[in-house]
Amino acid sequence: MSGLLHFSEHTLQEAALVFMAIIYFLRIRWYLSFPPAKERQPATGQGDTNPKKGSRYSLANIVMPWAMESTRTKPLMYAQFVVFHIGVAASISLSFIIPYSPGLLDSGGFTALLQLLTGAAFIVGVMRIIRRVSNIHIRAISSPDDYFSLALLTVWFAFAFLAAPNDISGGEGILLTYFILTAFFLAYVPFSKISHYLYYPFTRFYLGKHFGRRGVYPVRRKPAVESR
């Protein structure tokens, strides 16, 4: 292993992680500096729910595709969402496995699993790029960051797929590119729309708390019967 590859696998990744953690800490502190809005409407509903139930339901919404019409009526889109984000988790995990637990990649089955996940995420990424470019409605609301972030992730998946075997017999170019992309990804994420996941727990908690108080969350599967 060359000194450059060792630097890319260790020092560069560690510096990028520390940088991301600092930015995230500052952003969360800034976010929490704002006092939560006070409810201005009396509690409504049938009395069978409350803010705590609403918050729990809202936070779990991401794993309940049947709870939202957008995912209930378009299961393929939800499947793409799951594959894409599992690919992100697999690609990030690989950046820790290669430098710190390379022995795990001696297992052909484990390496094949990582390649399956990152390869599938790459395919979904290509599909999303095509959809964003070809769909007039999505294109109208897309920003340059949307295109760049999606392209960055898709290319990153491709190099994670190629880097999974952790083989430098043919040269270090693939591993170097993968780790440099990973470091750039970690440093860029806090300033891009990819960081939406940072605010997910907060937004879903307050949204669920509000609609739980109003008797909307959890959503009923059947219309409520009005009492007479």
Sequence and secondary structure as in RCSB ss.txt:
>XXXX:A:sequence
MSGLLHFSEHTLQEAALVFMAIIYFLRIRWYLSFPPAKERQPATGQGDTNPKKGSRYSLANIVMPWAMESTRTKP
LMYAQFVVFHIGVAASISLSFIIPYSPGLLDSGGFTALLQLLTGAAFIVGVMRIIRRVSNIHIRAISSPDDYFSL
ALLTVWFAFAFLAAPNDISGGEGILLTYFILTAFFLAYVPFSKISHYLYYPFTRFYLGKHFGRRGVYPVRRKPAV
ESR
>XXXX:A:secstr
  HHHHHHHTHHHHHHHHHHHHHHHHHHHHHHTS      S   SSSS  HHHHHHHHHGGGG GGGSHHHHS H
HHHHHHHHHHHHHHHHHHHHHHHHH GGGGGSHHHHHHHHHHHHHHHHHHHHHHHHHHH HHHHHT  HHHHHHH
HHHHHHHHHHHHHTT   TT SHHHHHHHHHHHHHHHHGGGSGGGHHHHHHHHHHHHHHHHHHTT SS  SS   
   
